[in-house]
Amino acid sequence: MIQPIVALTLLFAFLTPWNFLPNAPLPSEKMKATWLWDTEMIGTPEGRASILQFAQEHALGRIYVQVNGDVSRSAYSDFIGTASESGIQVHALDGAPKWALPSHRKQLTDMVSWVTEYNRSVQPDERFGGIQIDIEPYQLPEWSTKQDAVTAQWLDATAAFASEARKQDASLTVSAALPFWLDTVTVPETGQTAIEGMMKQLDEVTLMSYRDSAEALIEITAAEMALGDKLGIKVFVGVETNPVNEAAFVTFHSKGKGEMGRQMAVIDQKLSAHPSYSGIAIHDYSGWKRLKD
């Protein structure tokens, strides 16, 4: 017979983050999300079934799916409809570095128009619940020579995107994927940080806070979490699964699903004190699926 103290010790050990299974829901019951960039995967029944089976097995609550004109609208409607049956949200996703520039503003509005026109053409359970941009203009050559100007243009593009999305469909959740270090970039015209300017335009942000340890991720997102609390904006933090050119500590690629699960549980536990904290986004579906067990 197990003694009471031993039983309590075993129960405590079972419930600690170190024993968190990578396919389990987050301990706080906040949302797990992922990005799906290779949208052609949803073009076949087999592809859709495979993605949604993975999503169910890993307790996903949301998938950001890239808008791709080469994929039929019926593929999107079938995918979203089936996801809805399992309680999985699907948000539209797209973006490119040049979208920050005024000369490429039409691509932003075209994306919004595609999503809202699609939503009007399908049944309620087949509609996108939100729309997210991922622009990253710091990849442009102009960033190193005209950072202030590009930052201002990026902020303008985000504001235009949010305004257009709300004008066309007020029910859409409007969000952006943003690098964690935008709290170090100041907008000269306003004196505020770029991340504050972005947050004020959006309903949610997903931070590209890619680190392979909970301690490091929590440290680099501290300013953003506090700002999210202050502004009443939902904040997701992100982890990376793909190989990267940067330092190894950016990704879980070599560490596997088990270690990622353990670190995600600690992240979730520590960040749950923030009202703005809304969950963890895993970048991305393809990289996550390839991770070793």
Secondary structure as UniProt FT lines:
FT   HELIX           4..15
FT   HELIX           17..19
FT   TURN            22..23
FT   TURN            27..28
FT   STRAND          31..36
FT   HELIX           39..43
FT   HELIX           45..57
FT   TURN            58..59
FT   STRAND          62..66
FT   TURN            69..70
FT   HELIX           73..85
FT   TURN            86..87
FT   STRAND          89..94
FT   HELIX           97..100
FT   HELIX           102..104
FT   HELIX           105..121
FT   HELIX           124..126
FT   STRAND          130..133
FT   HELIX           137..139
FT   HELIX           142..145
FT   HELIX           147..168
FT   TURN            170..171
FT   STRAND          173..179
FT   HELIX           180..184
FT   TURN            188..190
FT   HELIX           194..199
FT   TURN            200..201
FT   STRAND          204..208
FT   HELIX           214..220
FT   HELIX           222..231
FT   STRAND          234..240
FT   HELIX           248..250
FT   TURN            253..255
FT   HELIX           256..271
FT   TURN            272..273
FT   TURN            275..276
FT   STRAND          277..283
FT   HELIX           285..290
//
